[in-house]
Amino acid sequence: MATIWKLDPTHSEVSFKVKHLVITTVTGYFRSFDGTVETADDLDFSKAKVAFSADTTSIDTNQADRDGHLKSADFFDAGNHPAITFNSTSLEKKSDDEFVLNGDLTIRGVTQPVKLNVEFGGTVTDPYGNFKAGFEVTGKISRKAFGLTWSAVTEAGAVVVSDDVKIHANVQFVKQ
């Protein structure tokens, strides 16, 4: 019988990093997201099925004008594409606590296969009796591969926003 794990958003964060003007990195967060993990039994994550979604209107880069631009048709087009989704296709176990998560990532209506590195932090029962599992997820994608092609170049020839986007998530799941 399958075990379902539900994402605990109060103890999780989903962020991304992108180079600005090639000299600094801007960090952004999605403040509203959801996810589930389905496992064959309580502690065996080696064949887990993962589903995740992030609300594109919840983007937060700590700068309102930039957030508005990211929600616009130049980037996420949040009005027409309110969610980023991920659905796993396989999970490769590299060691007891390291995995490669393969799946389909959909941004702005474009679906591409991606590989994400997953570090399993372990399991624990919290003070309220909830059985939890923790993971750190990292990866890198090309924003242009998902139709986020807006670009600008400064007078001196520097690219304003890089193509590479680093993904970083620290997530806790609660056994249901």
C-alpha positions in Angstrom: 0.0 0.0 0.0 1.3 3.4 -1.0 2.2 6.1 1.6 1.4 9.7 0.8 3.5 12.6 2.0 2.2 16.1 1.9 4.5 19.2 1.6 4.7 21.3 4.7 4.9 24.9 3.3 5.6 26.5 6.7 8.9 24.5 7.0 9.9 24.7 3.3 11.2 27.2 0.8 11.5 27.3 -2.9 14.0 29.7 -4.5 15.9 30.4 -7.7 19.0 32.3 -8.5 19.9 34.1 -11.8 22.8 36.3 -12.8 22.1 40.0 -13.3 24.4 41.9 -15.6 26.7 38.8 -15.3 28.3 40.3 -12.2 25.8 39.6 -9.4 23.1 37.1 -8.5 19.5 37.9 -7.8 17.6 35.5 -5.6 13.9 35.0 -5.9 11.3 32.9 -4.1 7.9 31.4 -4.7 5.9 32.0 -1.6 3.0 29.7 -2.5 3.6 26.1 -3.5 2.3 22.6 -3.0 3.6 19.1 -3.4 3.2 15.4 -2.7 5.4 12.4 -2.6 4.1 8.9 -3.0 6.2 6.0 -1.7 5.8 2.3 -1.7 6.2 2.2 2.1 7.0 4.6 4.9 10.8 4.9 4.5 11.7 3.8 1.0 11.9 6.9 -1.2 13.9 5.1 -3.9 10.8 4.7 -6.2 8.9 7.8 -5.0 6.6 9.7 -7.3 6.8 13.4 -6.9 4.4 16.1 -7.9 5.0 19.8 -7.3 3.5 23.1 -8.2 4.3 26.8 -7.6 2.0 29.8 -8.0 3.7 32.2 -10.4 1.9 35.1 -8.9 3.7 34.4 -5.6 7.1 35.3 -7.0 9.1 37.5 -4.6 12.5 38.9 -5.4 12.3 41.6 -2.8 11.7 44.3 -5.4 8.1 45.0 -6.4 8.8 46.4 -9.9 11.0 43.4 -10.8 8.3 41.0 -9.4 5.7 42.8 -11.6 7.9 42.4 -14.7 8.5 38.7 -13.9 4.7 38.1 -13.7 4.2 39.8 -17.0 4.1 38.3 -20.5 7.9 39.0 -20.8 8.6 36.2 -18.4 6.1 33.9 -16.5 2.9 35.4 -18.0 1.2 34.6 -14.7 -2.2 35.7 -16.0 -2.3 32.9 -18.6 0.1 30.5 -16.8 -0.6 30.7 -13.1 1.4 27.6 -12.1 4.8 26.0 -12.6 4.5 22.2 -12.3 6.8 19.3 -11.9 5.9 15.6 -12.2 8.6 13.0 -11.7 9.3 10.3 -14.2 12.0 8.4 -12.3 14.3 8.6 -9.3 17.9 7.3 -9.4 19.4 6.4 -6.1 23.1 7.4 -5.9 23.7 6.6 -2.2 21.7 6.3 1.0 21.0 10.0 1.0 21.6 11.2 -2.6 19.3 10.8 -5.6 18.8 12.2 -9.1 15.1 13.1 -9.6 14.1 13.1 -13.3 10.8 14.6 -14.4 8.8 17.0 -16.5 8.9 20.6 -15.6 6.3 22.9 -17.1 6.8 26.6 -17.2 4.6 29.0 -19.2 2.9 26.0 -20.9 6.3 24.5 -22.1 7.3 21.1 -20.8 10.9 20.0 -20.7 12.6 17.0 -19.0 14.9 18.1 -16.2 17.3 16.4 -13.7 17.4 17.6 -10.1 19.8 16.6 -7.4 18.1 15.5 -4.2 19.8 15.1 -0.8 17.7 13.2 1.7 18.0 14.9 5.1 16.3 12.0 7.0 13.1 11.5 8.9 11.9 12.5 12.4 8.8 12.7 14.5 8.1 16.3 15.4 6.9 17.5 18.9 3.3 17.2 17.7 3.6 13.5 16.6 3.9 14.2 12.8 6.3 12.0 11.0 8.3 14.1 8.6 11.0 13.7 5.9 13.3 16.5 4.7 15.0 17.0 1.4 17.3 19.6 -0.3 16.7 19.8 -4.1 19.1 21.6 -6.5 19.4 21.9 -10.2 19.9 24.2 -13.1 17.7 25.0 -16.1 17.7 27.2 -19.2 14.9 29.8 -18.9 14.9 30.2 -22.7 14.0 26.5 -23.1 10.7 27.3 -21.4 9.9 30.3 -23.5 11.2 32.9 -21.0 13.2 34.6 -23.8 13.0 38.3 -22.8 16.5 39.7 -23.1 18.2 43.1 -23.0 21.8 44.2 -23.4 23.3 47.2 -21.8 25.0 49.9 -23.8 28.4 48.3 -22.9 27.2 44.9 -24.2 26.4 43.1 -20.9 23.5 40.7 -20.8 20.9 41.9 -18.3 19.6 38.4 -17.3 21.4 35.2 -17.8 19.9 32.1 -19.4 20.9 29.7 -16.6 18.6 29.6 -13.6 19.7 27.7 -10.5 16.9 26.0 -8.5 17.1 25.4 -4.8 14.5 24.0 -2.5 14.5 22.9 1.1 11.3 20.9 1.7 9.7 19.0 4.5 7.0 16.5 3.9 4.5 15.1 6.4 3.4 11.5 6.3 -0.4 11.4 5.8 
